[in-house]
Amino acid sequence: MEILDGKKISNQIKDEITVEVDKMKKNGEKVPHLAAVLVGNDGASLTYVGSKVKSCERVGFESTLVKMPSTTSELELLKKIEELNKNQDIDGFIVQLPLPEQINEQKVLMAIDPDKDVDGFHPANFGKMALDMSTFIPATPFGILELLERYNVETKGKHTVVIGRSHIVGRPMSILMGRKGFPGNSTVTLTHSHTKNITQITSQADIIITALGQPNYLKAEMVKDDVVVIDVGITRVPDEDTPRGYKITGDVDFENVSKKASYITPVPGGVGPMTIAMLLKNTLLARERHRAKNGN
Ligand code: GUN
């Protein structure tokens, strides 16, 4: 069994990005600038957005954190997005999800300029991804592809089972694993809350990608020997023995599943850090595109 070490690989990617940013600085070019919009005080979202901003500093990007109260109206958020769309200094931005219930998520995602949509959630970018066109690939699926590629995990002709059909992870992952190329060329089954006989399906899988947010859901009895397991789950489970009072737990019963797996991602230290690294990569791409388009 080999651990797919997202922490290590994400650090390598950040180092590669730092080299590119240093070159930009040397040439007197503008460095990439990422903005993140956070509405409300959700603890997990605060942590994620904090890590995204901190990682910008690490690679030499500019970053802006826009914090808005949980009472923000849809119109106020749409106005802020319009401001960010127009701001020539900002290359890309994200609106952290989930949003408070008074705000329509679809309206918000549609309002983001697709050229600045480094999350890849705008329908124009999502459509391009499905059609194999060059675009921003959502950061978590992009990070999983990068991990599979850097560890040279064979995906061609394999049966990939994705558990969970969220717009952020499961759905795009199911599309990407079936695309032509490497990683890809898999036969994909997308499972969800209405799937019957899930164990029958997972026990036939060569690669399993879990993204449902249910701690320790995937058990050893549900997988075959030598399976590749990618665990996207990050649930805060109360734990009085830790200073924070909780521990981050994945969707996979790691202790037992890892005994059967050929490759497996840990939680934490697997997919999570890769998501941030790929968001930075998308922001670098946004900067390069803007420079090519505007000449600065
Ligand atoms: N919430 C959970 N994951 C993500 C993500 O990748 N991007 C945004 N914007 N919100 C999220």
Boltz pocket constraint, residues with backbone or C-beta under 6 A from the ligand:
constraints:
  - pocket:
      binder: B
      contacts: [[A, 94], [A, 95], [A, 96], [A, 97], [A, 98], [A, 119], [A, 139], [A, 140], [A, 168], [A, 275]]
      max_distance: 6.0
